[in-house]
Amino acid sequence: MSPRPLATRRLILQGAATVALLGLGNLPFAPAHAAANDKYPEEAFKLKNEADAIKALYGRAPEASDKVKLDAPEIAENGGVVPISVTTTLDKVTSISFFVAENPSALAASYRIADGTLPSIANRLKMAKTTNVTAIVEADGKLYSATKEVKVTVGGCGG
Amino acid sequence: MAIRRRDFLRNAGIAAAALSLPRRARSAEAASIYDLERFGNARILHTTDTHAQLNPVFVREPGVNIGIGEMAGRPPHLVGRAFLERFGIRADSADAYAFTCFEFEKSAARFGKLGGFAHLKTLVDRLRGDSGDGHSLLVDGGDLWQGTGLANVMQGRDMVEVANLLGIEAMTGHWEFTYGEQVLRDNLERFKGEFLAQNVFLTEEAAFNDARAFDSATGRVFKPSVIKELGGYRVAIVGQAFPYVPIAHPKRFTPDWSFGIREEELQKHVDSLRGTDKVDAVILLSHNGMDVDLKLASRVTGIDVILGGHTHDAIPQPVAVKNAGGTTLVTNAGSNGKFLGVLDLALDKGKVSDVRYRLLPVYSELLKPDPAMAELIGRVRAPHVTDWSEKIATPDRLLYRRDNFAGPVDELICTALRAELDAEIALSPGFRWGVTALSGQPLTMEDLLAETAITYPETYVQEMTGAEIKNVLEDVCDNLFNADPYYQQGGDMVRAGGLGYTCTPDAAIGSRISDVRLSGGKALSANHRYKVAGWASVNGRQGAPVWDVVAKYLRSGRLFQERLGSGVTLKGVDGNPGIAGQG
C-alpha cells in the first residue's frame, strides 16, 4: 500500500482537531471578548428567524466582509449533509457561527475558537430547502459575515 | 445526390470566425468548404455531446432557447432568424440548416443528414493531415458513450472502440458516469486517450476508506490535465466534467465521488500549469454548459480557450470574455456529431498570439465515409440491428427534442405514459439529446431508443399533491433560468403531459410557475392528490423500461390522437430572440 492514504487520514484528523463544537461538553473557555458565547446559547438555537437568532447570539448584526471565506456548493449533492466551511484572515477570532436562513431553526452551529487556534471550520449542515447560508466570524469583538445561496434540488433532468 | 450537390455549391458557406479579421462573406464551393486556410502552428479538433450517434442523423436545433437577465439575447440564447443575423449566415444556406431550426423540414430534404463517425473520421483525418505531423490534437468533451440503444446495451464499449479509431486523445465526461465506477474504469482501461477531470474528488468517507484516486493527497479521482507537445510548444488540456452528476442522475452510480464546478481548485491547477510546468497555452475541455463557461471565463484567469459542451449549443464563433488576467475565448460545439470544432492556434513562447476558430458542420453528403470506421460501425451494430429494425409507427409530423419547454418526442412519450400507466399527469425529463425523425418516415425501435436509452429507464406511477407537482416545476425551472449560471444544471424544462401552466422565466424561484391546470382546463389543486407517471427518476424505481411502454403504445396504432401543443404560456419574454419568430 502506498503511504499516501495515511497522509489523507492525517489531514482529515488534523482538520477535525481544529473543530470544537460548542455544546458538546464543558470546554474550558477563555473569557469572551463579546457578550455572546460564554455559555450554551440555548435561546439562539431555538429561534426560527435568522435575524432573531443572530441577535440572540451576538446582540447585534454583522457587516459583510471579504475576509470571511465561505466555501459551500452552489447546488448540494445531498441536502442532508451539505459540506460548508469557513476560513478567515481576520485576527483574534473568538467564534464562528453558521446560519441556514430557512431551516426550521436558523442557527445551525456555533464554534468557540480558543486562543492560538487556526480559525478554520469545516462542517456538514442539514438543509431543508434552497436558501442562504451565512457564516459569522467574531474577531476582536467585531462581527463579520459572508453569505452564499445553496440550492437543494429535487434532482434529475440533466442534458 | 446531384441536386443536393448543386444546393451545397450554391448555398454552403461556413460562417468563418476569424477573430483577428473582419468577417468575410464567403461563398465557398461544396468541394472546398473543408479546405481551410493554413493558420498558426497548432490545430485542436473538438467533438462533444455526440451521444454515440454512429450514423448520420437529422437533428433540428432549438426554436426556443431563452436567456434571461444578462444572458438575454446573447449567444447561445439566440434562435432562428436572430441567430442567422447575429452570425451573418444566409437564410437559404446549408449553414442555416445546420445551425438553426429555420425552415428545417424543407432544408432537411435539400441538404440531408449530418454527422456519422465514418464521415467524421474522414474529415478529422483530412484536417489533421493538413496541419502536419505533431501539430494537431483531437479532444472530446464527453457524452460520447450514451444516447443510443447500442451504447446502452454495450455500456459504452462500442464507443470506446470508435473513439480509439477516430483518434481521440483526451476526453472528459458526463453520461459516461451513469454506467457506474466499475464500467467507467473498465472502459477507460481500453481507451487509448486520457480521461481528464479536475473537478471530481473522493467524498470524505471514500478518502478515509482509501478509495481509488489518481492523487490521494488532493483526493482527485482522475488526472486533471495532460500536457501535449504541438508544433514545438506545450499545450495543457484541462478536463472539466459535468459538475452536477450526482444531482442530475441517481447518486448510486457515483457514491464515492463529489463533483461541482470547483473554481478555486481549477484556478490553482491552471496557476501551477503556468507557473511550474511553464506551458505555452491552457485549454479547458469543459462539460459545464455554455452559460456556466461564460461566467467561469470571467472569474478564472490563465485559460486561453474553453472548448465547451453539455448545452448542445452550436455557436459558430467564440465569445471573448475579459477577466483579471486577460481574455478567454468560450466555444460550444453542438451535438450528435453534427459539428467538428477546429481551433487553430498561433503559439509563441508562453502565450497564444492569435486564434482562428471554425465550427464545421459535418455534411454527410459531402464526405466520403472512412472505410475502416464504416466497417467498425457495421461490426458493432450487427448483433442488434435486426432486433431493432422493426417499424413500430409512422409519425404524421416532425418529431424532435429540444426547445425549452416542449417538443413532439416528449409529448409522445408523455401521451404514451399516461395511456399505458393510466395516469392523469406524466412527467418526462428535459433531456437535450435525442435525434429528429421526419414526418412520414417509419419509426423503428432503434429510433425510439435514441430518445430514451439510459441506465435508469424504469417507469413509475405515484401519487403527488398539486403542491408537490408545482414544486417540481419550480425546481426544474430554476435549473434553466436562475440568474446565476452556476446554479443552472443545463437541460431543458421537465416535460408535462396532461398539464398546462404559465411560466415567467425572469421571476424568482417559487414565482415562475402559475395558473397550473389539468388538460381539461381545471385548475390544479394544491392539496388534491394526482396520479403521476414518469421515468428517469433519480430514486430507484421498478417499472418497465420507458422504451417498452412507449413502443407498446405506438404498436397499438394510437400515435397522436390528442391535439399536440405544449400547454405552456410564457410571460415576460416578449421580443426575446431566444424564441423563434421573435426578436
HADDOCK unambig.tbl for C-alpha pairs under 7 A between the chains (distance, minus, plus):
assign (segid A and resid 4 and name CA) (segid B and resid 216 and name CA) 6.05 0.50 0.50
assign (segid A and resid 4 and name CA) (segid B and resid 217 and name CA) 6.34 0.50 0.50
assign (segid A and resid 5 and name CA) (segid B and resid 210 and name CA) 5.83 0.50 0.50
assign (segid A and resid 5 and name CA) (segid B and resid 216 and name CA) 5.95 0.50 0.50
assign (segid A and resid 7 and name CA) (segid B and resid 217 and name CA) 6.80 0.50 0.50
assign (segid A and resid 8 and name CA) (segid B and resid 216 and name CA) 6.71 0.50 0.50
assign (segid A and resid 8 and name CA) (segid B and resid 217 and name CA) 5.78 0.50 0.50
assign (segid A and resid 9 and name CA) (segid B and resid 208 and name CA) 5.97 0.50 0.50
assign (segid A and resid 73 and name CA) (segid B and resid 260 and name CA) 6.95 0.50 0.50
assign (segid A and resid 74 and name CA) (segid B and resid 486 and name CA) 6.63 0.50 0.50
assign (segid A and resid 74 and name CA) (segid B and resid 487 and name CA) 5.94 0.50 0.50
assign (segid A and resid 75 and name CA) (segid B and resid 487 and name CA) 6.48 0.50 0.50
assign (segid A and resid 77 and name CA) (segid B and resid 246 and name CA) 6.10 0.50 0.50
assign (segid A and resid 77 and name CA) (segid B and resid 247 and name CA) 5.55 0.50 0.50
assign (segid A and resid 153 and name CA) (segid B and resid 475 and name CA) 6.38 0.50 0.50
assign (segid A and resid 154 and name CA) (segid B and resid 475 and name CA) 6.92 0.50 0.50
assign (segid A and resid 155 and name CA) (segid B and resid 247 and name CA) 5.12 0.50 0.50
assign (segid A and resid 155 and name CA) (segid B and resid 248 and name CA) 5.22 0.50 0.50
assign (segid A and resid 155 and name CA) (segid B and resid 538 and name CA) 6.75 0.50 0.50
assign (segid A and resid 156 and name CA) (segid B and resid 247 and name CA) 6.45 0.50 0.50
assign (segid A and resid 156 and name CA) (segid B and resid 248 and name CA) 4.08 0.50 0.50
assign (segid A and resid 156 and name CA) (segid B and resid 249 and name CA) 5.53 0.50 0.50
assign (segid A and resid 156 and name CA) (segid B and resid 537 and name CA) 6.63 0.50 0.50
assign (segid A and resid 156 and name CA) (segid B and resid 538 and name CA) 5.75 0.50 0.50
assign (segid A and resid 157 and name CA) (segid B and resid 248 and name CA) 5.72 0.50 0.50
assign (segid A and resid 157 and name CA) (segid B and resid 429 and name CA) 4.73 0.50 0.50
assign (segid A and resid 157 and name CA) (segid B and resid 430 and name CA) 5.47 0.50 0.50
assign (segid A and resid 157 and name CA) (segid B and resid 431 and name CA) 6.15 0.50 0.50
assign (segid A and resid 157 and name CA) (segid B and resid 491 and name CA) 6.41 0.50 0.50
assign (segid A and resid 157 and name CA) (segid B and resid 494 and name CA) 6.86 0.50 0.50
assign (segid A and resid 158 and name CA) (segid B and resid 248 and name CA) 4.97 0.50 0.50
assign (segid A and resid 158 and name CA) (segid B and resid 431 and name CA) 6.13 0.50 0.50
assign (segid A and resid 158 and name CA) (segid B and resid 489 and name CA) 6.52 0.50 0.50
assign (segid A and resid 158 and name CA) (segid B and resid 490 and name CA) 6.14 0.50 0.50
assign (segid A and resid 158 and name CA) (segid B and resid 491 and name CA) 4.99 0.50 0.50
assign (segid A and resid 159 and name CA) (segid B and resid 310 and name CA) 6.59 0.50 0.50
assign (segid A and resid 159 and name CA) (segid B and resid 311 and name CA) 6.76 0.50 0.50
assign (segid A and resid 159 and name CA) (segid B and resid 431 and name CA) 4.64 0.50 0.50
assign (segid A and resid 159 and name CA) (segid B and resid 432 and name CA) 5.01 0.50 0.50
assign (segid A and resid 159 and name CA) (segid B and resid 433 and name CA) 6.70 0.50 0.50
assign (segid A and resid 159 and name CA) (segid B and resid 490 and name CA) 5.78 0.50 0.50
assign (segid A and resid 159 and name CA) (segid B and resid 491 and name CA) 3.91 0.50 0.50
